[in-house]
Amino acid sequence: MSGTDYAAKGIFFFYGLTVWEYELTINANGYKQYSQMHNVRPEQYGNAMAIKLVEETVDHQ
């Protein structure tokens, strides 16, 4: 993250990204990895989305 990016309470904003297709990957202990492609366009803020991480299950056999 750059000095202009913002993160608080699980909300992230990334500023100054060039127009491109980016892969967003989230790794968090106890949860399955999340990964998805996102297209970035200039001045486009309508891509806000909620991401719900899926808890990993432990097999106790």
C-alpha positions in Angstrom: 0.0 0.0 0.0 1.2 3.5 -0.8 1.1 6.4 1.6 -2.2 7.6 0.0 -4.0 4.3 0.3 -6.6 3.9 3.1 -7.5 1.0 5.3 -9.8 1.0 8.4 -12.2 -1.5 9.9 -11.8 -3.9 7.0 -12.3 -1.3 4.3 -9.6 -0.6 1.8 -9.1 2.1 -0.8 -6.3 2.1 -3.3 -5.4 5.4 -5.0 -3.2 6.1 -8.0 -3.6 2.7 -9.6 -3.1 2.8 -13.4 -5.8 1.5 -15.7 -5.3 -2.3 -15.7 -6.6 -5.6 -14.6 -5.5 -6.5 -11.1 -5.7 -9.7 -9.1 -6.9 -9.1 -5.5 -5.8 -11.9 -3.2 -6.5 -12.0 0.6 -4.8 -14.4 2.9 -6.0 -14.5 6.5 -5.3 -17.1 9.2 -8.3 -19.4 9.7 -9.9 -18.5 6.4 -9.7 -19.8 2.9 -7.8 -17.7 0.4 -9.8 -15.3 -1.6 -8.6 -14.3 -5.1 -10.5 -12.4 -7.9 -9.6 -10.3 -10.9 -10.7 -6.6 -10.9 -10.6 -4.0 -13.7 -9.5 -0.6 -12.7 -10.7 2.5 -14.7 -10.0 6.2 -14.0 -12.2 7.9 -11.5 -14.3 4.8 -11.1 -15.5 4.3 -7.5 -18.5 2.1 -8.3 -16.5 -1.1 -7.9 -16.9 -1.1 -4.1 -17.8 -4.6 -3.0 -18.2 -6.6 0.2 -16.0 -9.7 0.5 -17.0 -12.3 3.0 -14.2 -14.7 3.8 -15.0 -18.4 4.3 -13.7 -20.0 7.4 -11.5 -23.0 7.0 -12.9 -26.2 8.4 -10.8 -28.6 10.5 -11.3 -32.3 9.8 -11.1 -34.1 13.3 -10.9 -37.6 12.1 
